[in-house]
C-alpha cells in the first residue's frame, strides 16, 4: 500500500481530509446497521460495502487517474488477496478438526481454554488458534445463559494479545520481520504480553465465576450421560495447519524476486505461499469427512462475510493509510508530529490499529520512528540501530499494533470471524459500539494504561 514504486505513496501528501469519509461511512455502517436494521444488514451488507468502496474509488480515480488505480490494485493484490487466502486456509482447515470430550464450561475450564489459546496464538497465529478453539468453547458453554462476555475475552486474548511473541502470531509482527526485525525479537515484548494476558485472565475468571453462580440452576445441570472420550477427530488437519505455518514462514525468509506488470509488483515467494495454502485448503476439504464439519457446525458464511466487508475496509482505508505514510507532509501530519516518547507510539499505533489494518499501521509508525532517529537512512541499516539504541520505541509500536487489535471487531481479522461463528451458534454478541463501550473501554483501557505506566 502506498508504495513509492507505483507513485501512490506521493499521493498521500496531497490527499484531502474528506477522502476518509468513505472509510468513516463503512465503519458507521458496520456499527449501526446490525443494531438499527439487522434484517436489512444481513441481506444487503454486500451492497453497502460496494457503495462505500465506489465512494472511495471514484473520486480518487477522477483526481489521480492511473496512479490511484495502481495504488488500489496494489493493495488488493498484495495485501487483500493474501489476507483472504490465509484466512480461508486457516478457517477451512481448523473447521475440519473436531475436539471431542465432556468439556464443560465452568469458570476454571473456560479460563484454561483461554490461557491455552493465548499460548497457541503465538505458535499458530491468532486466526489459527481462534478458529481451532472457538467451536469447542461454544459447545462447552451451551448450558450457560450468559456467554457473550466469554467470547469477548476470547477475542481479547486468543484472537489478539496472545499473538505478540512471534512473527507467526500476528500480521504486524510478520511485516516487521519482513522489514528486518529478527524473528525472535518479539520475545522482548513477552513481559508486556504476560502482564496483560495474566491480568485479563484473572479478570475473566472472577467475572465468569460471578455469572456462573448467578445462573444458579444452569450451574447444577446434570452432566451429560456417557460423554465421548477426549480426543481429536480430523487430526491430520493439524499437519495441514503446520503446512500453512511453514508456507508463511517460507515467504518471510525466501527472496525469489518479483513479477512486475502494468506498474504492479508481486513477490514470487508470495505467489508460492498463496498457491501452497490454496492446495492445502483443497486437500483438507477433500480428505475431511463431511460429518466432522457438520458436528463442528462449519459453514462458509463467516468467511464470506469477512471477505466482503474487509474488501471494502481495505479499499476505503487506503487514503487514510497513505496520508499516514506521507508523514509530516500529509494531512495527518499532526499525528506524526506529536510523537515524542515510546508511550506516544504505543497509544497512537494502537488507537489507529483499532480501526485500520494493524499491519500497515505498524509499518507507518515504525517508519516514523526510524525517520525521527535516522533520517535518510535505509531501513536495512536503521532497523538494527533502532533495536540496539532505542528498543523501547519498537516495543511500543509492536505492542500497540497487536494489543489494540482487540479494541474493535475490525481491529484484527479473526475478531469478526469469531463474532460471526458465535452468532451462528446462537450467542447474542454485542454490536460494534456495544463491544467498545461495554468491554473495550472499561476492561482494555485500564490494562493498557498499566502497561504504559510499567513498561513505557
C-alpha atoms as one frame of an Amber mdcrd trajectory, in Angstrom:
protein
   0.000   0.000   0.000   1.253   3.406  -0.856   4.493   2.160  -2.415   6.790
   4.793  -3.813   7.444   2.465  -6.728   3.938   2.835  -8.066   3.592   6.523
  -7.241   0.663   6.182  -4.866   2.775   6.970  -1.793   3.263  10.515  -3.010
  -0.469  10.950  -3.465  -0.672  10.717   0.319   0.994  14.123   0.543  -1.900
  15.735  -1.340  -4.973  13.759  -0.302  -7.663  15.952   1.312  -9.152  15.030
   4.678 -12.544  14.400   3.066 -11.069  11.303   1.405 -11.511   9.493   4.752
 -15.320   9.918   4.599 -16.000   6.568   2.840 -13.955   4.764   5.489 -15.881
   6.531   8.256 -19.111   5.625   6.474 -18.059   1.974   6.274 -17.261   1.903
   9.993 -20.575   3.555  10.891 -22.437   1.063   8.684 -20.797  -1.870  10.475
 -21.618  -0.262  13.814 -25.179   0.911  13.246 -26.909  -1.272  10.646 -26.731
  -4.545  12.646 -28.259  -2.653  15.582 -30.869  -0.494  13.828 -31.722  -2.611
  10.767 -30.449  -6.162  11.330 -32.578  -7.807   8.617 -31.507  -5.282   6.009
 -27.859  -5.658   7.004 -27.901  -9.446   6.933 -29.345  -9.464   3.429 -27.596
  -6.454   1.923 -24.261  -5.892   3.691 -22.500  -6.670   0.417 -24.329  -3.822
  -1.331 -23.467  -1.420   1.480 -19.810  -2.468   1.229 -19.878  -1.961  -2.543
 -21.407   1.521  -2.139 -18.654   2.761   0.190 -15.963   1.108  -1.942 -17.172
   3.001  -5.008 -17.425   6.184  -2.937 -13.726   5.825  -2.131 -12.594   4.711
  -5.587 -14.457   7.155  -7.835 -13.041  10.481  -6.589  -9.521   9.060  -6.322
  -9.651   7.785  -9.904 -11.018  11.106 -11.143  -8.382  13.159  -9.303  -5.315
  10.942  -9.722  -6.121   8.592 -12.581  -3.773   5.701 -13.225  -1.620   6.376
 -10.160  -4.648   5.911  -7.924  -5.789   2.792  -9.783  -2.305   1.289  -9.482
  -2.292   2.038  -5.760  -5.673   0.428  -5.135  -4.789  -2.619  -7.256  -1.514
  -2.979  -5.355  -3.418  -3.008  -2.065  -5.905  -5.606  -3.253  -3.392  -7.899
  -4.977  -0.532  -7.700  -2.477  -2.490  -7.348   0.760  -6.168  -8.253   0.440
  -5.853 -11.412  -1.687  -3.121 -12.978   0.525  -5.165 -11.922   3.574  -8.270
 -13.764   2.339  -6.296 -16.808   1.182  -4.560 -17.151   4.556  -7.803 -16.575
   6.427  -9.661 -19.054   4.226  -6.953 -21.674   4.621  -6.885 -21.426   8.410
 -10.673 -21.299   8.623 -11.296 -24.341   6.420  -8.508 -26.469   7.914  -9.415
 -25.696  11.548 -13.054 -26.408  10.691 -12.002 -29.992   9.962 -10.588 -30.531
  13.454 -13.150 -31.739  15.990 -12.121 -31.762  19.642 -14.280 -34.319  21.432
 -14.891 -34.924  25.113 -17.016 -33.838  28.057 -15.659 -30.303  28.234 -17.958
 -28.296  30.499 -17.898 -24.524  30.668 -17.030 -23.874  34.290 -15.002 -20.775
  35.198 -11.876 -22.896  35.670 -12.353 -24.725  32.356 -13.099 -21.554  30.398
 -10.070 -19.795  31.872  -7.874 -22.781  30.995  -9.128 -22.766  27.386  -8.445
 -19.039  27.064  -4.981 -19.470  28.585  -4.157 -22.352  26.226  -5.389 -20.351
  23.241  -3.277 -17.385  24.306  -0.166 -19.567  24.211  -1.134 -21.238  20.927
  -1.754 -17.883  19.218   1.955 -17.073  19.004   2.729 -20.541  17.617  -0.003
 -20.941  15.008  -1.272 -17.394  14.590  -4.208 -15.648  16.201  -6.509 -16.756
  13.381  -5.435 -20.403  13.591  -5.753 -20.570  17.384  -9.090 -18.749  17.365
 -10.594 -20.945  14.656  -9.341 -24.107  16.386 -10.757 -23.338  19.836 -13.840
 -21.148  19.396 -16.178 -24.013  18.492 -15.138 -26.292  21.408 -15.536 -23.290
  23.729 -19.022 -22.622  22.385 -20.032 -26.279  22.798 -18.672 -26.337  26.336
 -20.879 -23.381  27.251 -24.118 -24.426  25.601 -25.728 -24.750  29.039 -24.727
 -21.222  30.037 -27.209 -18.362  29.763 -24.546 -15.617  29.924 -21.770 -16.275
  27.449 -21.229 -13.245  25.188 -18.566 -11.945  27.603 -16.759 -15.305  27.333
 -16.397 -14.810  23.583 -15.335 -11.176  24.030 -12.483 -12.185  26.342 -11.635
 -14.957  23.886 -11.251 -12.235  21.226  -9.130 -10.125  23.582  -6.723 -12.932
  24.409  -6.702 -15.640  21.745  -7.500 -13.528  18.684  -5.135 -10.689  19.587
  -2.859 -10.325  22.626  -1.711 -13.949  22.526  -0.112 -13.396  19.119   2.534
 -10.989  20.428   5.505 -13.341  20.798   6.442 -14.344  17.236   6.003 -13.042
  13.676   3.735 -16.042  13.095   1.382 -14.750  15.755   0.030 -11.568  14.199
   0.404  -9.816  10.803   2.107  -6.629  12.131   4.948  -8.659  13.624   5.303
 -10.655  10.422   5.528  -7.392   8.496   8.214  -6.239  10.936  10.077  -9.489
  10.261   9.969  -8.702   6.535  11.276  -5.194   7.288  14.340  -6.562   9.074
  13.273  -7.192  12.677  14.849 -10.530  13.813  12.426 -13.437  14.128  12.836
 -13.893  17.881  12.999 -10.183  18.701   9.266 -10.175  19.517  10.109 -12.008
  22.739  11.185  -8.591  24.014   7.507  -7.783  24.499   6.868 -11.064  26.346
   6.704  -9.208  29.708   4.105  -6.818  28.266   2.092  -9.733  26.885   2.346
 -11.891  30.029   1.297  -8.994  32.246  -1.676  -8.050  30.040  -2.824 -11.631
  29.465  -2.421 -12.580  33.127  -4.448  -9.588  34.270  -7.185 -10.223  31.701
  -7.364 -13.920  32.611  -7.746 -13.009  36.289 -10.499 -10.501  35.499 -12.207
 -13.066  33.287 -12.086 -15.810  35.919 -13.762 -13.703  38.589 -16.302 -12.304
  36.134 -17.133 -15.790  34.873 -17.407 -17.103  38.424 -19.839 -14.278  39.240
 -22.054 -15.135  36.263 -21.733 -18.864  36.885 -23.012 -18.518  40.446 -25.699
 -16.067  39.391 -27.077 -18.539  36.835 -27.993 -20.946  39.629 -29.798 -23.889
  38.059 -27.586 -23.877  34.975 -24.624 -24.480  37.240 -26.281 -27.558  38.698
 -27.471 -29.016  35.396 -26.841 -32.764  35.211 -23.724 -33.883  33.455 -24.039
 -35.497  30.030 -24.573 -39.262  30.167 -21.898 -41.372  28.513 -19.873 -38.384
  27.275 -17.483 -39.047  24.392 -13.864 -39.534  25.416 -11.413 -36.713  24.974
  -9.788 -36.857  21.591  -9.292 -35.292  18.190 -11.104 -36.232  15.025  -9.672
 -35.000  11.766  -6.247 -34.817  13.392  -4.479 -34.855  10.022  -5.614 -31.248
   9.670  -3.066 -30.367  12.353  -0.412 -31.295   9.779  -2.180 -29.017   7.293
  -2.080 -26.183   9.856   1.653 -26.794  10.225   1.914 -26.680   6.442   0.232
 -23.268   6.334   2.568 -22.016   9.057   5.525 -23.327   7.071   4.309 -21.603
   3.897   4.026 -18.278   5.724   7.464 -18.701   7.264   8.928 -19.604   3.860
   7.572 -16.407   2.337   9.326 -14.422   5.052  12.764 -15.958   4.549  12.816
 -16.646   0.802  13.969 -13.971  -1.644  12.988 -15.175  -5.110  12.436 -11.872
  -6.860   9.309 -10.181  -8.144   6.893 -10.414 -11.031   6.146  -6.970 -12.498
   3.360  -5.931 -14.851   1.471  -2.678 -15.516   3.272  -0.909 -12.698   2.472
  -3.637 -10.170   4.949  -5.948  -8.439   4.179  -9.307  -6.828   6.776 -11.326
  -4.935   7.441 -14.818  -6.270   7.631 -16.243  -2.747   4.241 -14.694  -2.004
   2.712 -16.424  -5.030   4.218 -19.750  -3.924   2.899 -19.230  -0.381  -0.628
 -18.447  -1.569  -0.639 -21.373  -4.008   0.521 -23.742  -1.256  -2.222 -22.542
   1.092  -4.893 -22.999  -1.592  -3.640 -26.558  -2.276  -3.668 -27.335   1.460
  -7.183 -25.934   1.722  -8.401 -28.142  -1.161  -6.749 -31.228   0.324  -8.308
 -30.548   3.715 -11.773 -30.185   2.213 -11.343 -33.357   0.148  -9.904 -35.559
   2.915 -12.060 -34.484   5.859 -15.382 -36.341   6.197 -18.382 -34.052   5.954
 -19.676 -35.451   9.256 -16.789 -33.817  11.135 -17.548 -30.408   9.659 -21.245
 -30.847  10.391 -20.521 -31.640  14.047 -18.363 -28.506  14.110 -21.320 -26.517
  12.702 -18.997 -25.468   9.884 -20.450 -23.099   7.264 -18.865 -20.716   4.796
 -20.907 -17.678   5.864 -18.395 -16.261   8.411 -15.631 -16.352   5.792 -17.936
 -14.852   3.164 -18.934 -12.009   5.498 -15.347 -11.205   6.449 -14.153 -11.383
   2.817 -16.825  -8.943   1.616 -16.604  -6.473   4.488 -12.822  -6.438   4.591
 -12.632  -5.887   0.832 -14.491  -2.627   1.430 -12.391  -1.856   4.524  -9.126
  -2.361   2.612 -10.325  -0.097  -0.203 -11.797   2.688   1.924  -8.932   2.824
   4.409  -6.287   3.202   1.671  -6.397   7.046   1.645  -6.094   7.091   5.466
  -3.007   4.899   5.430  -1.439   6.815   2.571  -1.825  10.052   4.494  -0.139
   8.385   7.479   2.696   7.107   5.301   3.174  10.621   3.931   4.264  11.567
   7.468   4.518  15.245   8.289   3.793  16.127   4.646   0.297  14.633   4.724
  -2.979  15.925   6.141  -2.486  13.629   9.145   0.962  15.035   9.763  -0.232
  16.497  13.071  -0.373  12.930  14.406   3.175  12.132  13.344   4.494  15.476
  14.600   3.067  14.826  18.064   5.071  11.611  18.599   7.877  12.157  21.110
   8.025   9.284  23.610   7.500   5.490  23.434   4.083   5.740  25.082   3.023
   8.175  22.325   3.845   5.481  19.784   2.097   2.797  21.853  -1.185   4.690
  22.015  -1.081   6.263  18.546  -0.217   2.971  16.854  -2.795   1.188  18.994
  -5.724   3.549  18.528  -5.306   3.661  14.755  -4.755  -0.122  14.641  -8.159
  -0.483  16.293  -9.839   0.923  13.200  -7.299   0.480  10.412  -5.476  -2.645
   9.300  -2.907  -3.052  12.072  -0.125  -4.321   9.766   0.291  -1.200   7.582
  -0.375   0.983  10.644   2.559  -0.771  12.325   4.679  -0.103   9.241   3.718
   3.596   9.149   4.669   4.209  12.780   7.832   2.116  12.580   8.880   4.245
   9.606   8.049   7.359  11.624  10.311   6.183  14.457  13.108   5.320  12.021
  12.763   8.687  10.286  12.867  10.517  13.602  16.093   8.899  14.762  17.839
   8.111  11.481  16.535  10.434   8.741  17.616   9.441   5.262  18.993   6.069
   6.330  17.745   2.905   4.624  15.526   0.579   6.627  18.062  -2.248   6.365
  20.542  -0.168   8.360  18.115   1.818  10.506  16.141  -1.108  11.961  19.181
  -2.770  13.636  20.239   0.598  15.027  16.758   1.273  16.417  16.788  -2.144
  18.089  20.212  -1.518  19.568  19.848   2.124  20.602  16.112   2.780  21.087
  14.366  -0.603  21.590  11.505   0.895  23.640  10.165   2.615  20.502   9.929
  -0.662  18.568   8.415  -2.375  21.617   5.775   0.368  21.794   4.857   0.099
  18.104   4.765  -3.716  18.236   2.689  -3.957  21.424   0.338  -1.180  20.307
  -0.404  -2.795  16.945  -1.022  -6.270  18.410  -2.772  -5.418  21.695  -5.144
  -2.773  20.349  -6.305  -5.120  17.611  -8.664  -6.376  20.319 -10.295  -2.974
  20.766 -12.885  -3.309  17.969 -14.324  -6.076  15.817 -12.341  -4.817  12.817
  -9.038  -4.384  14.676  -7.949  -7.866  13.605  -9.481 -10.283  11.105 -10.267
 -13.192  13.482 -12.350 -10.855  15.693 -15.061 -10.627  13.081 -14.910 -14.331
  12.302 -15.207 -15.327  15.969 -18.178 -12.991  16.313 -19.861 -14.427  13.200
 -19.293 -18.065  14.262 -20.629 -17.298  17.747 -23.762 -15.619  16.410 -24.380
 -18.608  14.124 -24.179 -20.756  17.266 -26.897 -18.661  18.912 -24.777 -16.347
  21.064 -26.140 -12.813  21.102 -22.954 -10.797  20.657 -22.752  -7.056  21.347
 -22.801  -4.718  18.356 -19.801  -2.704  17.234 -20.456   0.176  19.634 -21.610
  -2.140  22.438 -18.390  -4.130  22.203 -16.301  -0.962  22.594 -18.404   0.746
  25.271 -19.254  -2.280  27.397 -15.968  -4.181  27.185 -13.043  -2.428  25.494
 -13.241   0.903  27.331 -13.787  -0.434  30.883 -11.537  -3.512  30.545  -8.806
  -2.894  27.985  -8.115   0.789  28.612  -7.154   0.257  32.308  -4.963  -2.712
  31.338  -3.205  -0.723  28.611  -2.827   2.234  30.977  -0.997  -0.054  33.407
   1.166  -1.370  30.546   2.057   2.242  29.772   2.987   3.048  33.372   5.028
  -0.115  33.890   6.768  -0.539  30.542   6.724   2.770  28.671
